[in-house]
Amino acid sequence: MLIGNGLLKQLGTHVRQHIHRKTCAIISDNNVAGLFAKRVQENLKSAGFRPTVITIPAGEKSKTLKQVGAICDQMIAAVLDRQSFVIGLGGGVVGDISGFVAAIYHRGIPHVQIPTTLLAMVDSSIGGKTGVNTREKFARRCAPPVTRN
């Protein structure tokens, strides 16, 4: 976990220290993507990554298995594979759905959270849980977050 000012400017460098892969999906909602996705994408490109931005509609209604399938379809179309990773750029919904996608795509690929709300920051730092809503309850995956100094 990294906390500090200007971390988006150093994103590629920090990710490169911990993830030695080339391709990634940046999953964000249509509110946050307009503010940060291009900056994140360009920073990752300058660090040698090949990012693909995937945007979902903002809000809890996007936390569905149907949306997970649509994201996975876009990742397949972008030729993201077992050697790729996922970045969740946004609030709680984005963190939940991007983490769930990372957990199931090719039986699990690394996930980087970039929370953009205070609640998402707290949830990401102590949670490690991700999930989506289904008709009856919800599907979820739990994993402890990795802390980096």
Protein Blocks (a to p, Z undefined) as FASTA:
>chain_A
ZZdehklmmmmmmmmmmmccfbdcddddfklmmmmmmmmmmmmmmnopacddddddedjk
lmcfklmmmmmmmmmmnopafkbccddeddfklmmmmmmmmmmgghiaadddddfbfklm
mmmmmnopacdddfklccdddddddddZZ
